[in-house]
């Protein structure tokens, strides 16, 4: 794994939006939803626009009107305190309706996500009278006396073909997994979906350097990776260049140079048109 810290949560949000793509028009996605003025944030809140909206996804089939999702990266624990924190978030969210009892408790769900099965949490549930049913592969429903309907999604157990995006949020991907992810991304035609997929891909390659190295021996896949990443790399290169030019402008000003003189200098040094140079003043 790279020394650079992997940004798992943006990848999770992107993966979930892609997971629910077929029902996206009927849903509202609120990432890092603020519960109040203090830093209490729900990782992802998904709201149905209409109660009749059907979500064609085995994770989303559980949804009701307001759906709170908390994600734990491979580096984080999903334990009983995580569960109670999610309950607290759901309770606060319910209490912040515009009118009394506007949001009904039975119209809120909680979904907890982690790659590995939280064995300690499941033991706690068993010891305290909660029932956990394996609804389908990788999806567990918490039954018994619970304030809000809750499901635990073990992403490492999900069907890889059905849940490519969530499955990509792992430190254990193999070369063939990355190849499958790249092939899936190449099938996307909408720009918005490609940008979401780029967020997932960035997490995957950041957390799986060994698999990426192995993939470099596959010329076709290397070419595909470069084609997918090229727009993002160009944006970063452009952002870096712009930052450098702005720094040069500020430094020359501090040295007492006039703006017209500075403008002429950066046009010559960076090959800018007069219109492009005007953007720095």
ZAKOL-227040 format. One record per residue (C-alpha): residue number from 1; x negated, z negated, y. Coordinates in nm, 3 decimals. Layout:
<rs>
{num=NUM | X=X | Z=Z | Y=Y}
...
</rs>
This chain:
<rs>
{num=1 | X=0.000 | Z=0.000 | Y=0.000}
{num=2 | X=-0.120 | Z=0.079 | Y=0.351}
{num=3 | X=-0.245 | Z=-0.197 | Y=0.579}
{num=4 | X=0.012 | Z=-0.077 | Y=0.834}
{num=5 | X=0.330 | Z=-0.282 | Y=0.801}
{num=6 | X=0.611 | Z=-0.077 | Y=0.650}
{num=7 | X=0.925 | Z=-0.071 | Y=0.864}
{num=8 | X=1.180 | Z=-0.116 | Y=0.587}
{num=9 | X=1.495 | Z=-0.187 | Y=0.787}
{num=10 | X=1.520 | Z=0.144 | Y=0.979}
{num=11 | X=1.471 | Z=0.316 | Y=0.644}
{num=12 | X=1.753 | Z=0.109 | Y=0.493}
{num=13 | X=1.995 | Z=0.197 | Y=0.774}
{num=14 | X=1.910 | Z=0.567 | Y=0.739}
{num=15 | X=1.946 | Z=0.547 | Y=0.359}
{num=16 | X=2.290 | Z=0.387 | Y=0.383}
{num=17 | X=2.418 | Z=0.645 | Y=0.630}
{num=18 | X=2.297 | Z=0.918 | Y=0.393}
{num=19 | X=2.450 | Z=0.733 | Y=0.096}
{num=20 | X=2.789 | Z=0.735 | Y=0.270}
{num=21 | X=2.753 | Z=1.087 | Y=0.409}
{num=22 | X=3.068 | Z=1.222 | Y=0.243}
{num=23 | X=3.280 | Z=0.957 | Y=0.419}
{num=24 | X=3.079 | Z=0.940 | Y=0.742}
{num=25 | X=3.350 | Z=1.092 | Y=0.964}
{num=26 | X=3.578 | Z=0.799 | Y=0.885}
{num=27 | X=3.320 | Z=0.528 | Y=0.946}
{num=28 | X=3.148 | Z=0.366 | Y=1.242}
{num=29 | X=2.786 | Z=0.256 | Y=1.190}
{num=30 | X=2.650 | Z=-0.028 | Y=1.404}
{num=31 | X=2.286 | Z=-0.100 | Y=1.323}
{num=32 | X=2.134 | Z=-0.435 | Y=1.423}
{num=33 | X=2.476 | Z=-0.547 | Y=1.544}
{num=34 | X=2.434 | Z=-0.834 | Y=1.792}
{num=35 | X=2.660 | Z=-1.133 | Y=1.726}
{num=36 | X=2.595 | Z=-1.290 | Y=2.065}
{num=37 | X=2.336 | Z=-1.301 | Y=2.341}
{num=38 | X=2.084 | Z=-1.472 | Y=2.113}
{num=39 | X=1.889 | Z=-1.274 | Y=1.852}
{num=40 | X=2.144 | Z=-1.291 | Y=1.570}
{num=41 | X=2.168 | Z=-0.942 | Y=1.426}
{num=42 | X=2.352 | Z=-0.796 | Y=1.131}
{num=43 | X=2.128 | Z=-0.534 | Y=0.969}
{num=44 | X=2.413 | Z=-0.286 | Y=0.945}
{num=45 | X=2.783 | Z=-0.310 | Y=1.022}
{num=46 | X=3.011 | Z=-0.036 | Y=0.890}
{num=47 | X=3.367 | Z=-0.025 | Y=1.025}
{num=48 | X=3.642 | Z=0.196 | Y=0.891}
{num=49 | X=3.809 | Z=0.393 | Y=1.169}
{num=50 | X=4.135 | Z=0.382 | Y=0.976}
{num=51 | X=4.240 | Z=0.152 | Y=0.691}
{num=52 | X=4.327 | Z=0.459 | Y=0.486}
{num=53 | X=3.966 | Z=0.584 | Y=0.483}
{num=54 | X=3.837 | Z=0.616 | Y=0.127}
{num=55 | X=3.462 | Z=0.586 | Y=0.075}
{num=56 | X=3.343 | Z=0.817 | Y=-0.202}
{num=57 | X=3.049 | Z=0.609 | Y=-0.313}
{num=58 | X=3.031 | Z=0.331 | Y=-0.572}
{num=59 | X=2.874 | Z=0.096 | Y=-0.316}
{num=60 | X=3.124 | Z=0.188 | Y=-0.046}
{num=61 | X=3.423 | Z=0.171 | Y=-0.283}
{num=62 | X=3.404 | Z=-0.207 | Y=-0.229}
{num=63 | X=3.448 | Z=-0.175 | Y=0.147}
{num=64 | X=3.741 | Z=-0.301 | Y=0.349}
{num=65 | X=3.788 | Z=-0.270 | Y=0.725}
{num=66 | X=3.469 | Z=-0.446 | Y=0.840}
{num=67 | X=3.161 | Z=-0.441 | Y=0.620}
{num=68 | X=2.849 | Z=-0.647 | Y=0.682}
{num=69 | X=2.526 | Z=-0.542 | Y=0.514}
{num=70 | X=2.207 | Z=-0.745 | Y=0.490}
{num=71 | X=1.892 | Z=-0.588 | Y=0.349}
{num=72 | X=1.588 | Z=-0.765 | Y=0.204}
{num=73 | X=1.267 | Z=-0.566 | Y=0.173}
{num=74 | X=1.046 | Z=-0.603 | Y=-0.135}
{num=75 | X=0.843 | Z=-0.853 | Y=0.067}
{num=76 | X=1.143 | Z=-1.079 | Y=0.138}
{num=77 | X=1.343 | Z=-1.317 | Y=-0.082}
{num=78 | X=1.717 | Z=-1.296 | Y=-0.141}
{num=79 | X=1.808 | Z=-1.657 | Y=-0.211}
{num=80 | X=2.093 | Z=-1.900 | Y=-0.156}
{num=81 | X=1.998 | Z=-1.950 | Y=0.208}
{num=82 | X=2.011 | Z=-1.572 | Y=0.257}
{num=83 | X=2.362 | Z=-1.580 | Y=0.109}
{num=84 | X=2.479 | Z=-1.858 | Y=0.339}
{num=85 | X=2.321 | Z=-1.683 | Y=0.637}
{num=86 | X=2.528 | Z=-1.373 | Y=0.556}
{num=87 | X=2.839 | Z=-1.592 | Y=0.528}
{num=88 | X=2.759 | Z=-1.739 | Y=0.868}
{num=89 | X=2.717 | Z=-1.392 | Y=1.018}
{num=90 | X=3.050 | Z=-1.285 | Y=0.872}
{num=91 | X=3.219 | Z=-1.601 | Y=1.004}
{num=92 | X=3.077 | Z=-1.548 | Y=1.353}
{num=93 | X=3.177 | Z=-1.183 | Y=1.346}
{num=94 | X=3.533 | Z=-1.280 | Y=1.250}
{num=95 | X=3.550 | Z=-1.540 | Y=1.528}
{num=96 | X=3.444 | Z=-1.291 | Y=1.797}
{num=97 | X=3.763 | Z=-1.085 | Y=1.783}
{num=98 | X=3.925 | Z=-1.005 | Y=2.116}
{num=99 | X=4.233 | Z=-1.209 | Y=2.017}
{num=100 | X=4.292 | Z=-1.498 | Y=1.775}
{num=101 | X=4.267 | Z=-1.380 | Y=1.413}
{num=102 | X=4.238 | Z=-1.017 | Y=1.522}
{num=103 | X=3.991 | Z=-0.957 | Y=1.239}
{num=104 | X=4.134 | Z=-1.088 | Y=0.915}
{num=105 | X=3.900 | Z=-1.273 | Y=0.679}
{num=106 | X=4.020 | Z=-1.068 | Y=0.385}
{num=107 | X=3.932 | Z=-0.750 | Y=0.575}
{num=108 | X=3.560 | Z=-0.839 | Y=0.585}
{num=109 | X=3.309 | Z=-0.776 | Y=0.306}
{num=110 | X=2.945 | Z=-0.873 | Y=0.260}
{num=111 | X=2.691 | Z=-0.655 | Y=0.081}
{num=112 | X=2.342 | Z=-0.792 | Y=0.006}
{num=113 | X=2.068 | Z=-0.545 | Y=-0.088}
{num=114 | X=1.734 | Z=-0.597 | Y=-0.258}
{num=115 | X=1.525 | Z=-0.385 | Y=-0.492}
{num=116 | X=1.466 | Z=-0.657 | Y=-0.753}
{num=117 | X=1.743 | Z=-0.866 | Y=-0.907}
{num=118 | X=1.757 | Z=-1.210 | Y=-0.736}
{num=119 | X=1.743 | Z=-1.419 | Y=-1.053}
{num=120 | X=1.720 | Z=-1.752 | Y=-0.867}
{num=121 | X=2.031 | Z=-1.673 | Y=-0.664}
{num=122 | X=2.222 | Z=-1.573 | Y=-0.976}
{num=123 | X=2.119 | Z=-1.900 | Y=-1.144}
{num=124 | X=2.252 | Z=-2.091 | Y=-0.844}
{num=125 | X=2.583 | Z=-1.909 | Y=-0.870}
{num=126 | X=2.610 | Z=-1.991 | Y=-1.241}
{num=127 | X=2.527 | Z=-2.358 | Y=-1.184}
{num=128 | X=2.788 | Z=-2.391 | Y=-0.909}
{num=129 | X=3.083 | Z=-2.227 | Y=-1.075}
{num=130 | X=3.063 | Z=-1.879 | Y=-0.926}
{num=131 | X=3.118 | Z=-1.582 | Y=-1.155}
{num=132 | X=2.904 | Z=-1.272 | Y=-1.118}
{num=133 | X=3.035 | Z=-0.955 | Y=-1.279}
{num=134 | X=2.827 | Z=-0.642 | Y=-1.328}
{num=135 | X=3.072 | Z=-0.401 | Y=-1.165}
{num=136 | X=2.853 | Z=-0.101 | Y=-1.246}
{num=137 | X=2.486 | Z=-0.023 | Y=-1.280}
{num=138 | X=2.299 | Z=-0.222 | Y=-1.013}
{num=139 | X=2.612 | Z=-0.355 | Y=-0.841}
{num=140 | X=2.726 | Z=-0.715 | Y=-0.895}
{num=141 | X=3.046 | Z=-0.869 | Y=-0.761}
{num=142 | X=3.066 | Z=-1.236 | Y=-0.674}
{num=143 | X=3.392 | Z=-1.388 | Y=-0.795}
{num=144 | X=3.544 | Z=-1.732 | Y=-0.752}
{num=145 | X=3.600 | Z=-1.934 | Y=-0.435}
{num=146 | X=3.426 | Z=-1.721 | Y=-0.174}
{num=147 | X=3.528 | Z=-1.687 | Y=0.190}
{num=148 | X=3.450 | Z=-1.317 | Y=0.201}
{num=149 | X=3.433 | Z=-1.063 | Y=-0.083}
{num=150 | X=3.064 | Z=-1.021 | Y=-0.164}
{num=151 | X=2.861 | Z=-0.773 | Y=-0.365}
{num=152 | X=2.491 | Z=-0.782 | Y=-0.449}
{num=153 | X=2.329 | Z=-0.440 | Y=-0.480}
{num=154 | X=2.007 | Z=-0.433 | Y=-0.682}
{num=155 | X=1.869 | Z=-0.100 | Y=-0.566}
{num=156 | X=1.604 | Z=-0.087 | Y=-0.838}
{num=157 | X=1.881 | Z=-0.077 | Y=-1.101}
{num=158 | X=2.094 | Z=0.192 | Y=-0.938}
{num=159 | X=2.119 | Z=0.535 | Y=-1.093}
{num=160 | X=1.830 | Z=0.722 | Y=-0.930}
{num=161 | X=2.008 | Z=1.055 | Y=-0.926}
{num=162 | X=2.316 | Z=0.909 | Y=-0.758}
{num=163 | X=2.132 | Z=0.691 | Y=-0.508}
{num=164 | X=1.819 | Z=0.883 | Y=-0.410}
{num=165 | X=1.802 | Z=0.735 | Y=-0.061}
{num=166 | X=1.823 | Z=0.366 | Y=-0.150}
{num=167 | X=1.601 | Z=0.424 | Y=-0.451}
{num=168 | X=1.333 | Z=0.562 | Y=-0.222}
{num=169 | X=1.297 | Z=0.221 | Y=-0.050}
{num=170 | X=1.045 | Z=0.093 | Y=-0.301}
{num=171 | X=0.677 | Z=0.020 | Y=-0.346}
{num=172 | X=0.696 | Z=0.140 | Y=-0.706}
{num=173 | X=0.763 | Z=0.510 | Y=-0.667}
{num=174 | X=0.584 | Z=0.752 | Y=-0.895}
{num=175 | X=0.474 | Z=1.105 | Y=-0.817}
{num=176 | X=0.789 | Z=1.250 | Y=-0.971}
{num=177 | X=1.005 | Z=1.017 | Y=-0.760}
{num=178 | X=0.845 | Z=1.143 | Y=-0.439}
{num=179 | X=0.883 | Z=1.499 | Y=-0.563}
{num=180 | X=1.255 | Z=1.438 | Y=-0.623}
{num=181 | X=1.290 | Z=1.288 | Y=-0.275}
{num=182 | X=1.121 | Z=1.587 | Y=-0.112}
{num=183 | X=1.344 | Z=1.826 | Y=-0.304}
{num=184 | X=1.651 | Z=1.631 | Y=-0.194}
{num=185 | X=1.542 | Z=1.645 | Y=0.171}
{num=186 | X=1.485 | Z=2.020 | Y=0.147}
{num=187 | X=1.850 | Z=2.061 | Y=0.047}
{num=188 | X=1.973 | Z=1.905 | Y=0.372}
{num=189 | X=2.091 | Z=2.155 | Y=0.631}
{num=190 | X=2.211 | Z=1.939 | Y=0.921}
{num=191 | X=1.955 | Z=1.828 | Y=1.178}
{num=192 | X=2.099 | Z=1.475 | Y=1.199}
{num=193 | X=2.067 | Z=1.432 | Y=0.823}
{num=194 | X=1.711 | Z=1.564 | Y=0.825}
{num=195 | X=1.618 | Z=1.307 | Y=1.091}
{num=196 | X=1.769 | Z=1.024 | Y=0.884}
{num=197 | X=1.589 | Z=1.151 | Y=0.576}
{num=198 | X=1.262 | Z=1.152 | Y=0.773}
{num=199 | X=1.308 | Z=0.777 | Y=0.833}
{num=200 | X=1.350 | Z=0.718 | Y=0.461}
{num=201 | X=1.053 | Z=0.941 | Y=0.379}
{num=202 | X=0.830 | Z=0.759 | Y=0.627}
{num=203 | X=0.902 | Z=0.429 | Y=0.450}
{num=204 | X=0.845 | Z=0.585 | Y=0.107}
{num=205 | X=0.509 | Z=0.740 | Y=0.183}
{num=206 | X=0.397 | Z=0.434 | Y=0.378}
{num=207 | X=0.469 | Z=0.204 | Y=0.083}
{num=208 | X=0.345 | Z=0.436 | Y=-0.194}
{num=209 | X=0.003 | Z=0.564 | Y=-0.097}
{num=210 | X=-0.112 | Z=0.604 | Y=-0.457}
{num=211 | X=0.184 | Z=0.826 | Y=-0.548}
{num=212 | X=0.124 | Z=1.024 | Y=-0.230}
{num=213 | X=-0.240 | Z=1.079 | Y=-0.327}
{num=214 | X=-0.130 | Z=1.207 | Y=-0.668}
{num=215 | X=0.119 | Z=1.440 | Y=-0.503}
{num=216 | X=-0.160 | Z=1.598 | Y=-0.299}
{num=217 | X=-0.270 | Z=1.781 | Y=-0.613}
{num=218 | X=0.061 | Z=1.969 | Y=-0.615}
{num=219 | X=0.020 | Z=2.253 | Y=-0.366}
{num=220 | X=0.393 | Z=2.332 | Y=-0.349}
{num=221 | X=0.490 | Z=1.972 | Y=-0.284}
{num=222 | X=0.212 | Z=1.930 | Y=-0.026}
{num=223 | X=0.346 | Z=2.231 | Y=0.160}
{num=224 | X=0.700 | Z=2.092 | Y=0.141}
{num=225 | X=0.583 | Z=1.757 | Y=0.274}
{num=226 | X=0.405 | Z=1.916 | Y=0.567}
{num=227 | X=0.708 | Z=2.129 | Y=0.653}
{num=228 | X=0.933 | Z=1.822 | Y=0.648}
{num=229 | X=0.695 | Z=1.606 | Y=0.850}
{num=230 | X=0.584 | Z=1.874 | Y=1.098}
{num=231 | X=0.859 | Z=1.814 | Y=1.360}
{num=232 | X=0.791 | Z=1.440 | Y=1.353}
{num=233 | X=0.415 | Z=1.490 | Y=1.378}
{num=234 | X=0.458 | Z=1.730 | Y=1.668}
{num=235 | X=0.677 | Z=1.479 | Y=1.852}
{num=236 | X=0.416 | Z=1.207 | Y=1.803}
{num=237 | X=0.139 | Z=1.439 | Y=1.918}
{num=238 | X=0.342 | Z=1.533 | Y=2.226}
{num=239 | X=0.418 | Z=1.166 | Y=2.300}
{num=240 | X=0.049 | Z=1.080 | Y=2.270}
{num=241 | X=-0.050 | Z=1.366 | Y=2.501}
{num=242 | X=0.210 | Z=1.266 | Y=2.759}
{num=243 | X=0.088 | Z=0.909 | Y=2.752}
{num=244 | X=-0.269 | Z=1.029 | Y=2.803}
{num=245 | X=-0.178 | Z=1.250 | Y=3.099}
{num=246 | X=0.023 | Z=0.973 | Y=3.263}
{num=247 | X=-0.273 | Z=0.739 | Y=3.221}
{num=248 | X=-0.502 | Z=0.993 | Y=3.382}
{num=249 | X=-0.265 | Z=1.034 | Y=3.678}
{num=250 | X=-0.249 | Z=0.659 | Y=3.736}
{num=251 | X=-0.626 | Z=0.620 | Y=3.709}
{num=252 | X=-0.693 | Z=0.902 | Y=3.958}
{num=253 | X=-0.446 | Z=0.746 | Y=4.200}
{num=254 | X=-0.628 | Z=0.414 | Y=4.176}
{num=255 | X=-0.950 | Z=0.598 | Y=4.257}
{num=256 | X=-0.791 | Z=0.721 | Y=4.580}
{num=257 | X=-0.712 | Z=1.083 | Y=4.493}
{num=258 | X=-0.409 | Z=1.250 | Y=4.652}
{num=259 | X=-0.119 | Z=1.365 | Y=4.431}
{num=260 | X=-0.174 | Z=1.734 | Y=4.508}
{num=261 | X=-0.537 | Z=1.704 | Y=4.405}
{num=262 | X=-0.440 | Z=1.513 | Y=4.087}
{num=263 | X=-0.176 | Z=1.773 | Y=4.004}
{num=264 | X=-0.427 | Z=2.056 | Y=4.028}
{num=265 | X=-0.669 | Z=1.862 | Y=3.808}
{num=266 | X=-0.424 | Z=1.792 | Y=3.525}
{num=267 | X=-0.293 | Z=2.150 | Y=3.534}
{num=268 | X=-0.646 | Z=2.274 | Y=3.479}
{num=269 | X=-0.751 | Z=2.011 | Y=3.226}
{num=270 | X=-0.435 | Z=2.014 | Y=3.013}
{num=271 | X=-0.318 | Z=2.371 | Y=3.063}
{num=272 | X=0.009 | Z=2.265 | Y=3.227}
{num=273 | X=0.238 | Z=2.479 | Y=3.437}
{num=274 | X=0.328 | Z=2.356 | Y=3.786}
{num=275 | X=0.675 | Z=2.260 | Y=3.661}
{num=276 | X=0.531 | Z=2.061 | Y=3.368}
{num=277 | X=0.283 | Z=1.886 | Y=3.599}
{num=278 | X=0.565 | Z=1.791 | Y=3.839}
{num=279 | X=0.713 | Z=1.573 | Y=3.563}
{num=280 | X=0.426 | Z=1.325 | Y=3.603}
{num=281 | X=0.490 | Z=1.257 | Y=3.972}
</rs>
